[in-house]
Amino acid sequence: MDARLAAGKQLDPESSALLDQAASYGAEHELHEGSIAVAEDHPGDYWSIQCKGVKKSFGRAKILDGLDVGIPEGMVTCILGPSGTGKSVLIKHLIGLLFPDKGEVLIHGESLNDMPMSKLLEVRKKFGILFQDGALFGSMTVFDNVAFPLRQHTDLSEKEIRRVVNARLDDVGLDIARDRLPNELSGGMRKRAGFARALVLEPEIVMFDEPDSGLDPVRTALLCELIRQMHEQHGGTYIVITHDVNSARQVGEYFAVLWKGKIVQAGERDDMFNSKNPFVSQFLNRRIDGPLGME
Ligand SMILES: Nc1ncnc2c1ncn2[C@@H]1O[C@H](COP(=O)(O)OP(=O)(O)OP(=O)(O)O)[C@@H](O)[C@H]1O
């Protein structure tokens, strides 16, 4: 643990919340050497994640309205949709932070509904998540941020932790910034540090919440390229949530388009970009004429 935390230093509310959030992802993650081995005999088979008829309302606002989607194992899937359509609400369902009013979410074939908390924490260990702002602890160096999940959830020695963290920092091109604090990094560097931390326990499923937010087009393209390379190198199921079609096109292999509480269409790149569905075609081709207006 970071010496400042061990010494009982008061954390700011944001860091405390992140610490709680990180702690809630559970303990004792098995660490694999090299590429991620995805069990071939798990019950989900082709789908890492399935949503079946998921409905969610807040008060009278229906956000998810019978949403069905499968996230294919081992591919980079982009979930796209206009602002405010419920992409964040959907990802919270995928990791069991929100639960459907009706329907279910299955992770590798196991329904999250009525799952005991201990089991849910186990399932959450399958996920690595890159939050929009990198969600780094402000009082820790880049190195300590990336080391944090290993110190929390494994029994690795400090020497072993140094080896793993340095390898992940090399992967994301941050070896020169390991001793810097988050406020000494650019937005793109913070995201890369968050990415290194998301990968450090070698999760089976890596989720990116709007990786393009707050980055200029070149930094966005560089981050997307990094996501693609890391997927090629480490394998696993990647889910990228975005409303940016350019990023999705660069990084995605499978696409699911969310609108009005449902996945309007899902499929592989060419089928989606040549879709005959008026909304999908308008959105993916960024046309102003079509069913989506300014409302
Ligand atoms: N806990 C909540 N209570 C009430 N309403 C909520 C809650 N969470 C989300 N909403 C509402 O659900 C709708 C969808 O929000 P969400 O953040 O999922 O959209 P989004 O597609 O991720 O948008 P963006 O692309 O702008 O981030 C919004 O109208 C939001 O106000």
The ligand as a MOL file (V3000), in Angstrom:
LIG
                    3D

  0  0  0     0  0            999 V3000
M  V30 BEGIN CTAB
M  V30 COUNTS 31 33 0 0 0
M  V30 BEGIN ATOM
M  V30 1 N -29.1210 6.8440 -11.1520 0
M  V30 2 C -29.9140 7.5040 -12.0030 0
M  V30 3 N -31.0670 8.0590 -11.5950 0
M  V30 4 C -31.8690 8.7180 -12.4620 0
M  V30 5 N -31.6080 8.8530 -13.7780 0
M  V30 6 C -30.4710 8.3390 -14.2460 0
M  V30 7 C -29.5620 7.6370 -13.3890 0
M  V30 8 N -28.5120 7.2060 -14.1400 0
M  V30 9 C -28.7610 7.6400 -15.4070 0
M  V30 10 N -29.9260 8.3030 -15.4600 0
M  V30 11 C -30.5170 8.8820 -16.6820 0
M  V30 12 O -30.4410 7.8950 -17.7060 0
M  V30 13 C -30.2670 8.5250 -18.9800 0
M  V30 14 C -29.1070 7.8570 -19.6980 0
M  V30 15 O -27.8980 8.2590 -19.0500 0
M  V30 16 P -26.4740 7.6820 -19.4360 0
M  V30 17 O -25.4910 8.4200 -18.6110 0
M  V30 18 O -26.4880 6.2060 -19.3440 0
M  V30 19 O -26.3520 8.1190 -20.9620 0
M  V30 20 P -25.1010 7.9320 -21.9410 0
M  V30 21 O -25.6020 7.2730 -23.1820 0
M  V30 22 O -23.9810 7.2700 -21.2120 0
M  V30 23 O -24.7570 9.4530 -22.2400 0
M  V30 24 P -23.3550 10.1610 -22.6350 0
M  V30 25 O -22.9410 9.6310 -23.9800 0
M  V30 26 O -23.7550 11.6030 -22.7200 0
M  V30 27 O -22.3900 9.8690 -21.5200 0
M  V30 28 C -30.0610 10.0050 -18.7220 0
M  V30 29 O -31.2770 10.6780 -18.9830 0
M  V30 30 C -29.7240 10.0610 -17.2410 0
M  V30 31 O -30.1570 11.2700 -16.6770 0
M  V30 END ATOM
M  V30 BEGIN BOND
M  V30 1 1 1 2
M  V30 2 1 2 3
M  V30 3 2 2 7
M  V30 4 2 3 4
M  V30 5 1 4 5
M  V30 6 2 5 6
M  V30 7 1 6 7
M  V30 8 1 6 10
M  V30 9 1 7 8
M  V30 10 2 8 9
M  V30 11 1 9 10
M  V30 12 1 10 11
M  V30 13 1 11 12
M  V30 14 1 11 30
M  V30 15 1 12 13
M  V30 16 1 13 14
M  V30 17 1 13 28
M  V30 18 1 14 15
M  V30 19 1 15 16
M  V30 20 2 16 17
M  V30 21 1 16 18
M  V30 22 1 16 19
M  V30 23 1 19 20
M  V30 24 2 20 21
M  V30 25 1 20 22
M  V30 26 1 20 23
M  V30 27 1 23 24
M  V30 28 2 24 25
M  V30 29 1 24 26
M  V30 30 1 24 27
M  V30 31 1 28 29
M  V30 32 1 28 30
M  V30 33 1 30 31
M  V30 END BOND
M  V30 END CTAB
M  END
